[in-house]
Amino acid sequence: MRIPVLRKNVIFTPDSSRVVARYFMNGEQRTQEIVSRIMTLDELQVIYTLEQTLREFARRHRNISRIFFKHCENIRGIIEGMKIDYDALSEERKMLIGSYFTMEYAIESAAFFNPSIVEDFDQSNLEKGEKRVIISFRATGEGHISSIVFRRGVLDINNNLQLMKMGYYIDKAEIVHRAMHNKNLFAMKLAEMHTPDKYSAEILNDLPEQFGYHTLKNAINKALEVKPISPKKSSALEEIIWLADSFYDIQFKHDSDITERVIFPISDSESRGIEDARFVRFIDDDKSEKIMGTYTAFNGHTTLPKLISTEDFYSFSVMPLRGEGAQNKNLAIFPRKIKGKYAMLSRIDGVNNYLMYSDRPTEWSNPICIQKPRYPWEFTQIGNCGSPLWTEEGWLVITHGVGAMRRYCLGASLFDLDDPSKEIGRLAEPLLSPREEEREGYVPNVVYSCGSIIHNNSLILPYAVSDYSSRYSVVDMTELLEALKKSK
């Protein structure tokens, strides 16, 4: 007998009006041609053309002129290479040039799915039984490029969700810091990526034990100057800088609402998307708290698991995960340490659920298989649907199972608190399956989640509908835990 699941009538759908101003450059030759044409305009023509552009787009973006200046600065080297005195250009001409290298991108025009929910840090001014929450989504636009966006709301005593009003503008984060790198750890990650040792050693040998991004970039540029250069070496050097680009801190402006903040692909490692962020409120042994999460960076060819963390949803630190267990997709960190160690779920082979422990949240090795497909609805694969949830009865893990016709359903399992490699129970039937009205979408016949919470003795389970939209459902925890304990 299945556990009763109450689907709430809140539906999150894609909104094509949500746009960001994105840098766009279509090759050096065409850039030179565009700049040459703009340089034929006199100042009055420049001002007139710029005013037309601002009239059309200034109301759609916060401080669009700053964006134009930044995008003009991106091609400064090309402009100066054309024997043009960049500093002598008027402010209006720089803005106009920048506008030709800017495009609007609708961040969620194609899909709004794979949600994850966490408790907000701020729980003030609420009535009894209420909880303020932040929900993250995978927003997907043209070319199926994915980013992370947020919504804030309040769950009431009846588990109804009151969403806060959305902000009007969309702001991308700015990189504020490139991380320092430890040479040995950096070399180990390159080895995991199968970058040939002879090329990585050539670059790393002359670097200090701790080095910065620009130091590495200079070393690579120097190596690229030595001609001829083989395709294998060129590819290896690209991989080295690709890895370095994957470490960064980002910052949003404090006058932005959380609904206006989008974590858009920044590094080359995620140029084709940031996929399936699994956020959780992590409580350390010293009782300090922060939001931690994992996501999959995708560049069109290779996936790279990453760790993201924040204490305020304004500043985020991002770094790649390493180790034999940090492979494939589907990593989810536990909300607290177990016996002094970080713990992580993963699906390194694409089929089974694994457990790992570590002294550091970025290094994961020695994965232990703790679950394999058992029931027909999960025969293809089983994986987590977000971080485990602590209960007095054990760690509650919402799982996804893939069965016939690639149908995705959600299940539930219970694991021992002290030793989560021990499965206490697992539902024989899906907890949530796609209903008839939920079967149509970008990927049909799918329900999927990246994280849930417990509120008012209820499981609050947001989920994606066929990789297109999102909803949330509510499950009574007493009934769920009783069924899981009986299932063993």
Disulfide bonds with the S-S distance in Angstrom:
none
